[in-house]
Amino acid sequence: MDGENRIILNVGGIRYETYKATLKKIPATRLSRLTEALANYDPVLNEYFFDRHPGVFAQVLNYYRTGKLHYPTNVCGPLFEDELEFWGLDSNQVEPCCWSTYSIHRDTQATLAILDKLDIDSEKPNEEEVARMFGYEEEYLAGTLNLWQRTKPKLWALFNEPHSSLSAKVVILVHDCKQ
């Protein structure tokens, strides 16, 4: 019977129905190892319940169905990564069409980690220190900084450090006036 081959997954209150064979397509993942003995199986409703993000799960289930993992643009990168980790999937499987959008958060996190190392209350770091903090030290010492490497720290300060320059003060003033 077809009903014996189907499975119901309730993820964050949204019910998804698929075939057991679909979930076996990607082995060694949480969904490929479902059994009725698991604590999250409800025999009365005949479904598995997961208190997870249903929007991300729609992409996870689509990955099982099509073999293509797409990044939903309505969630942040760390949430997407957490969900993939929970389901036992590799974030490196994100499709090329979504990779640049998805990977932006990693670049942002790396930049923020570098900037957190800056002590804002101390004196302003010199150009070599800034280049080191942004990972451009070799290029700085060789005199081969490209335009982006010279501009990135200044842009960050412009929008995130309102007291760093007169231009930054104007940006924060305009921003506050619009609110």
C-alpha positions as CSV (number, residue, x, y, z in Angstrom):
1,M,0.0,0.0,0.0
2,D,1.1,3.5,-0.7
3,G,0.2,4.7,2.8
4,E,2.8,2.3,4.3
5,N,5.5,4.0,2.2
6,R,4.5,7.6,3.2
7,I,5.7,9.4,6.3
8,I,4.4,12.6,8.0
9,L,6.8,15.1,9.5
10,N,5.4,17.9,11.6
11,V,8.1,20.6,11.7
12,G,7.3,23.7,13.8
13,G,3.6,23.1,13.4
14,I,3.7,22.6,9.6
15,R,2.9,19.1,8.4
16,Y,5.0,17.7,5.5
17,E,4.3,14.4,3.8
18,T,6.8,12.5,1.7
19,Y,7.9,8.9,1.0
20,K,10.2,7.0,3.2
21,A,12.3,6.2,0.2
22,T,12.8,10.0,-0.3
23,L,14.3,10.3,3.1
24,K,16.7,7.4,2.5
25,K,18.3,9.2,-0.5
26,I,20.7,11.0,1.8
27,P,22.1,8.4,4.2
28,A,23.6,9.1,7.7
29,T,21.2,12.0,8.3
30,R,18.6,12.5,11.0
31,L,15.7,11.9,8.5
32,S,17.3,8.8,7.0
33,R,17.3,7.1,10.4
34,L,13.7,7.7,11.5
35,T,12.0,4.8,13.4
36,E,8.8,4.6,15.3
37,A,10.8,3.9,18.4
38,L,12.0,7.5,18.6
39,A,10.7,9.8,21.3
40,N,9.4,12.4,18.7
41,Y,7.1,9.9,17.0
42,D,3.4,10.2,17.9
43,P,1.6,7.0,17.2
44,V,-1.8,8.6,17.6
45,L,-1.2,11.2,14.9
46,N,1.2,8.8,13.0
47,E,3.7,11.6,12.6
48,Y,7.2,12.7,13.8
49,F,7.3,16.1,15.5
50,F,10.4,18.4,15.4
51,D,10.3,21.8,17.0
52,R,12.5,23.4,14.3
53,H,12.2,26.2,11.7
54,P,9.6,25.1,9.2
55,G,10.7,27.5,6.5
56,V,14.3,26.1,6.5
57,F,12.8,22.6,6.6
58,A,11.0,23.2,3.4
59,Q,14.4,23.6,1.7
60,V,15.8,20.6,3.6
61,L,13.0,18.4,2.3
62,N,13.3,19.8,-1.2
63,Y,17.0,18.8,-1.0
64,Y,16.0,15.2,-0.3
65,R,13.5,15.3,-3.2
66,T,15.7,17.0,-5.8
67,G,19.3,16.7,-4.7
68,K,19.6,20.5,-4.8
69,L,20.0,22.5,-1.6
70,H,18.9,26.1,-1.9
71,Y,19.3,28.9,0.7
72,P,16.1,30.6,1.8
73,T,16.8,34.3,1.7
74,N,14.3,35.1,4.5
75,V,16.5,33.6,7.3
76,C,19.9,34.6,8.5
77,G,23.0,32.5,7.7
78,P,23.7,31.2,11.2
79,L,20.1,30.0,11.6
80,F,20.4,28.1,8.3
81,E,23.7,26.6,9.4
82,D,22.2,25.5,12.7
83,E,19.2,23.9,11.0
84,L,21.4,22.0,8.5
85,E,23.6,20.8,11.4
86,F,20.5,19.6,13.3
87,W,19.3,17.6,10.2
88,G,22.8,16.3,9.6
89,L,23.4,18.0,6.3
90,D,26.6,19.7,5.0
91,S,26.3,23.4,4.3
92,N,28.9,23.0,1.5
93,Q,26.1,21.3,-0.5
94,V,24.4,24.7,-1.1
95,E,23.8,25.2,-4.8
96,P,26.1,27.6,-6.7
97,C,23.1,29.8,-7.5
98,C,22.7,30.5,-3.7
99,W,26.3,30.2,-2.5
100,S,27.2,33.9,-2.7
101,T,24.1,35.0,-0.9
102,Y,24.5,32.3,1.7
103,S,28.3,32.8,2.3
104,I,28.0,36.6,2.8
105,H,27.2,36.0,6.5
106,R,30.5,34.1,6.9
107,D,32.4,37.0,5.5
108,T,30.5,39.4,7.7
109,Q,31.2,37.3,10.8
110,A,34.9,37.2,10.0
111,T,35.0,41.0,9.5
112,L,33.1,41.6,12.8
113,A,35.5,39.3,14.6
114,I,38.4,41.3,13.3
115,L,36.8,44.5,14.2
116,D,36.0,43.3,17.7
117,K,39.7,42.9,18.2
118,L,40.0,46.7,17.7
119,D,39.9,48.5,21.0
120,I,37.6,51.4,20.1
121,D,38.4,53.4,23.3
122,S,42.1,53.4,22.6
123,E,44.0,55.5,20.1
124,K,43.3,54.9,16.5
125,P,45.3,52.0,15.0
126,N,47.8,52.8,12.3
127,E,47.3,51.5,8.7
128,E,49.5,48.5,9.2
129,E,47.5,47.4,12.3
130,V,44.3,47.8,10.4
131,A,45.6,45.8,7.5
132,R,46.7,43.1,9.9
133,M,43.2,43.0,11.6
134,F,41.5,42.7,8.2
135,G,43.9,40.0,7.0
136,Y,45.7,42.2,4.5
137,E,49.1,42.5,6.2
138,E,51.1,40.9,3.4
139,E,49.5,43.0,0.8
140,Y,50.0,46.2,2.9
141,L,53.7,45.4,3.5
142,A,54.2,44.6,-0.2
143,G,52.4,47.9,-1.2
144,T,49.8,45.9,-3.2
145,L,46.5,46.8,-1.4
146,N,43.7,46.9,-3.8
147,L,40.9,49.5,-3.7
148,W,38.6,47.3,-1.7
149,Q,41.3,46.4,0.9
150,R,41.9,50.2,1.4
151,T,38.2,51.1,1.5
152,K,36.6,48.3,3.6
153,P,37.8,49.5,7.0
154,K,36.9,53.0,6.2
155,L,33.4,52.0,5.1
156,W,32.9,50.0,8.2
157,A,33.9,52.9,10.4
158,L,31.7,55.3,8.5
159,F,28.5,53.3,9.2
160,N,29.4,51.6,12.5
161,E,31.5,54.2,14.4
162,P,29.6,57.5,14.5
163,H,32.4,59.3,16.2
164,S,35.2,58.2,13.8
165,S,34.9,61.1,11.4
166,L,32.8,64.1,10.4
167,S,31.3,62.0,7.5
168,A,30.3,59.3,10.0
169,K,28.5,61.9,12.2
170,V,26.6,63.1,9.1
171,V,25.6,59.5,8.3
172,I,24.3,58.9,11.8
173,L,22.5,62.3,11.7
174,V,20.8,61.5,8.4
175,H,19.9,58.0,9.7
176,D,18.4,59.4,12.9
177,C,16.4,62.0,11.0
178,K,14.7,59.4,8.8
179,Q,13.5,57.5,11.9
